[in-house]
Amino acid sequence: MKKLLSAIVGAGFALAVGLGLAAQSQPVLAAGGTLKVGMEAGYAPFNWTQSTDANGAVKIQGSSDYANGYDVQMAKKVAKALGKKVIVVKTSWDGLPPALTSGKIDAIIAGMSPTPERRKTIDFSNTYYASKLTVVVRRDSKYAKATSIKDFKGAKITAQLSTFHYQAISQLKGAIKEGAMNNFPAMRVALESGTIDGYVSEVPEGITAEAANPNLTYLRFSKANGFKTNPEDVDLAIGLRKNDPDKAKINEALANISSKERDQLMTEAVANQPSTASEGNWFVSILKQYGPMLARGTGMTLLISLIGTIVGFVIGLLVGIVRTIPAPKTKSKRGLQWFVNWLLSVYIEVFRGTPMIVQAAVLYYGAAQAFGLNMDKTAAALVIVSINTGAYISEIIRGGIISVDAGQFEAAHALGFTHLQTMLKVILPQAIRNSLPAVTNEFIVNIKDTSVLSVISVSELFFTSETVAGQNFQFFHTYLIVCGIYLILTFTISRLFRLIEKRIDGPKNYNVMNNQMQVETPKTSN
């Protein structure tokens, strides 16, 4: 029992120290000399992720990868005018507004339109790219011949969540408005699989889709037959916090960038975006081009789930012990015990009753907005996974304790054991053994649930796979590889915990009487 607990705590401590050293190795720049820009880094040609700094790419914060694209190059020009250095913060689309309002980033440059709804919470600069809407469809679809927005009767159409694109679907008369999707990789997968007939996008993204995948095409509408839009709906602007002191300087910097120069930046972005061509075997090709990126995502997933499970196990163990303490004799102690149990019950119900993605957003962004607490994204991920896991494991441990026969409690107390001694020497070894399958399951769940942490800018395995699939357009192949990685992780964890269970069980042919006789029989000398 002691060896098991020591091994668990030791492994957690070693990983935590390693994480701290890794975090300390990241260069820290003065806040006043940087412009932290938030983007998905997966929406070519506006922004994408690459493994080198080729073509003027910028390092992604907390990662070995780089970001590039039209948005990145525009951010560099704005930052230069402000006398600052660009830092790219890779965040999922849903996480961009809270990241800005909480101070995690200084600006959103991610193909975002300054809609009236968004202006209620954040400010915008002047336009940095004049966009135009289109519809991306399969080339073999009957809708590929559409020349007007009136030619989509019966078509299943979607668009990105929280964008004007989704609202514009209502202009496609007779079209079926499907549920909005989080990102373009998801929409492209749905389009290729036939789940939808098309998605509303912008012309540069349509050009990228058509160039990367011969099965897709974007529609060229004339001004009279196209979408009816307002500039604030389709033109792209830089998102800023309310009353940002740099807004005037940013607008001045944008005014100094001519239309010709902006067109040139877009032309270069389209030319420099990651290649989607697959040479030879698709498996080897994907691993050769994106293997290091997927490996880092796998490492982050394993790190967070492992430490989260270890710390959560310790939390659950302590909570389980406290909740099974017998009622004290004195009234004041009983009242105190009731209050402590009530607090623990609230903790368990809150964290088991709310999604981890909501908990992560509240901790990471809410704490920054409400208390000015600026947490590191990896530290926030570890805290939320640990606390969430502790809530579940506390009930698992409590069930394990209850499963032990009540007579063993009585026997231990009859021998003069305190409650703590009873738990440590008699009950917990059995309860932990009984709970190990459920703890193993919780570990596996954590490996998969880390996928929600992209909302707080954590580039775990699934977020990384979305980036890769969005750039190489090999959706099935990429997700098949990632599925295999998840399967290897979960299978390995299951087998390791099976070995631990067997180790705790001891030998099957163990004979109590024979072993006792060997201990009690004194040795005789010749």
C-alpha angles and dihedrals in degrees: 000000000000092000091051094050091044091052092050095047092043093052091049092048093049092050092046091051090048091051091049092051091048091051091049090053091063111099112247118211127199110269093230092056098054139071109209107207122193122213141142093244087210106082107092133226090021095047138346143160125254135172099235138043092247119146094016098304120172125228115254113235113259093004141091090227129092134223125221140164140094093307092051094050091047089050090053092054092049093046091050090054089051092047091243139121121243120242116185117215110197109216136159116257094254091052097054100083096047089044089056098044092046093052097247089123134021099216144007113229101167110117092283122161120219097239120176090249092056092045088064090070106021139026127237136213124227118288116292096180130023106220134197127203126237139163121244114212139164113277092230093051122108087235091064087083094054113128098176138040086244092069098078103085109153094006118139105229132178139171141190119300117258095014135114087241089075093050090049090064088080087069090064097088112223095006120137110239107222123197116285118257130219100236146358097261088060091050093048091051090050091048095050092046092051095243088124133022096219148334133229113245144145124278096249091053089046090053089051093049092049094046093047099044122035090200092065133066138176123228123243109216124188117234091256095049099038136086119305106229143162121230092246089057100052108016113094123234139173114264115227137175117264112280093007106183091216096056095098092048091049092051090048090051091050091049089058092057108088125219089247091055092048091051089050091052090053092047090052091046092054090048095046100043115119115284117249094197115121117212117203119323111020093218093054092042094054094045092047093052101033105016096108091048092051090045091055090048090050091049092051092049092049093044095052095042094046097048091038091054094045095049091040089053091054091048092048091048093053093044091047092052094047093049092054097051109125117249111272121238098235120077095228093053091047089053091050091048091050091052093049092048089048092053091048091049090052090049092050096046094046096050095040093044100051130061118258091233090061092046091051093050092047093049098042102036102019094053090051093050098041102036105013089244106156105196126187108252094234092047090049090050092051092048095049095045091047095049093043091049091046090058092055097040092049088064091044091053091045089054090049091051092048090050091063111094113263090227090072090059090051093047092050092048090048088057089054099257117154119230091260093049090047092052097046099041104031117013108033097054088058095038093051091049090051091047098047096094090053091045089051089052090050090052090052091048089052091053089057098037093058085082089083092061092082085087088073095044097264109148098212125160100282095045088049092049090052089054092049094046091047091055104040096035088219093123100161094044095046095047090045090057091046090048088055091050092052090047092051091050095048094042092050092049091050092052094046092053090047088057090049090051091052090047091053092045092058125205117339093223094055110145115199097195095048093048091047091051090050090053096045098042108091119226116248123216122228 
